[in-house]
Amino acid sequence: MHVNLPEKRYYGIGEVAKAFEVNTSLIRFWEKEFDVLQPKKNAKGNRKFTPEDIKNLELIYHLVKERGFTLEGAKIHLKENKRKTLDKFEIIRKLESVKAALLKIKDNL
């Protein structure tokens, strides 16, 4: 899944949930479950996610929703292989975007 968010320093939880097509409660739940998610909170307590948080959310979404990991399995996988998993995930994401571009060109022919 590729997330379409504009270039910003901080994203609200509503924006993030809409981009991932999930409920805000799932984002809050994942925040409690995964240590890598550490959104900033303002004086009101509103969460502000950084681009780094968005990358981590994409990785968590990929592991849990697309690859079918359990939450415990995803936590263990992130702790043991975070760098390796992140590298593979980046490559997969780039290949998917290239595939989409090539399919678009094919359709135009």
C-alpha positions as CSV (number, residue, x, y, z in Angstrom):
1,M,0.0,0.0,0.0
2,H,1.3,3.4,-0.9
3,V,0.2,6.3,1.3
4,N,-0.5,9.6,-0.4
5,L,0.2,12.4,2.1
6,P,1.4,15.9,1.2
7,E,4.9,16.9,2.3
8,K,4.6,18.3,5.8
9,R,6.4,18.2,9.1
10,Y,3.5,16.9,11.1
11,Y,0.3,15.0,10.3
12,G,-2.8,14.8,12.4
13,I,-4.2,11.4,13.4
14,G,-7.3,11.9,11.1
15,E,-5.1,12.5,8.1
16,V,-3.0,9.4,8.9
17,A,-6.0,7.2,9.4
18,K,-7.6,8.4,6.2
19,A,-4.4,7.8,4.2
20,F,-4.1,4.2,5.6
21,E,-7.9,3.7,5.2
22,V,-8.2,2.5,8.9
23,N,-9.9,3.9,12.0
24,T,-8.1,6.4,14.2
25,S,-8.5,3.9,17.1
26,L,-6.3,1.4,15.2
27,I,-3.6,4.0,14.9
28,R,-3.8,4.8,18.6
29,F,-3.7,1.1,19.4
30,W,-0.6,0.5,17.3
31,E,1.0,3.5,19.0
32,K,0.6,1.8,22.4
33,E,1.7,-1.6,21.0
34,F,4.8,-0.6,19.0
35,D,7.6,1.3,20.6
36,V,8.8,2.7,17.3
37,L,5.7,4.9,17.0
38,Q,6.3,8.0,19.1
39,P,4.1,10.8,17.8
40,K,4.5,14.2,19.4
41,K,1.5,15.5,21.4
42,N,0.6,19.1,21.8
43,A,-0.8,20.8,24.9
44,K,-4.3,19.5,24.1
45,G,-3.0,15.9,23.7
46,N,-3.5,15.8,19.9
47,R,-1.1,13.5,18.2
48,K,1.2,14.9,15.5
49,F,2.9,12.3,13.4
50,T,6.3,13.0,11.7
51,P,7.3,11.6,8.3
52,E,9.5,9.1,10.3
53,D,6.3,7.9,12.2
54,I,4.5,7.5,8.8
55,K,7.3,5.3,7.5
56,N,7.1,3.2,10.7
57,L,3.3,3.0,10.3
58,E,3.7,1.9,6.7
59,L,6.0,-0.9,7.8
60,I,3.7,-2.0,10.6
61,Y,0.7,-1.9,8.2
62,H,2.7,-4.0,5.7
63,L,3.6,-6.6,8.3
64,V,0.2,-6.9,10.0
65,K,-2.3,-6.2,7.3
66,E,-0.5,-7.4,4.1
67,R,1.8,-10.1,5.3
68,G,-0.5,-11.4,8.1
69,F,1.8,-11.1,11.0
70,T,0.3,-11.2,14.5
71,L,1.0,-8.2,16.7
72,E,3.6,-10.1,18.7
73,G,5.2,-11.5,15.6
74,A,5.4,-8.0,14.1
75,K,7.0,-6.7,17.3
76,I,9.6,-9.4,17.4
77,H,10.3,-9.0,13.7
78,L,10.8,-5.3,14.1
79,K,13.1,-5.7,17.1
80,E,15.3,-8.3,15.5
81,N,15.4,-7.2,11.9
82,K,14.2,-3.6,11.7
83,R,17.0,-2.3,9.3
84,K,16.8,-5.4,7.1
85,T,13.0,-5.4,7.0
86,L,12.9,-1.6,6.3
87,D,15.3,-2.0,3.4
88,K,13.3,-4.9,1.9
89,F,10.1,-2.9,2.4
90,E,11.6,0.2,0.6
91,I,12.6,-2.0,-2.3
92,I,9.2,-3.6,-2.5
93,R,7.5,-0.2,-2.5
94,K,9.7,1.1,-5.2
95,L,9.1,-1.9,-7.4
96,E,5.4,-1.6,-6.9
97,S,5.5,2.0,-8.0
98,V,7.5,1.0,-11.1
99,K,5.0,-1.8,-11.9
100,A,2.1,0.7,-11.6
101,A,3.9,3.1,-13.9
102,L,4.6,0.4,-16.5
103,L,1.0,-0.9,-16.3
104,K,-0.2,2.7,-16.9
105,I,2.1,3.0,-20.0
106,K,0.8,-0.4,-21.2
107,D,-2.8,0.8,-21.0
108,N,-2.0,3.9,-22.9
109,L,-0.5,1.9,-25.9
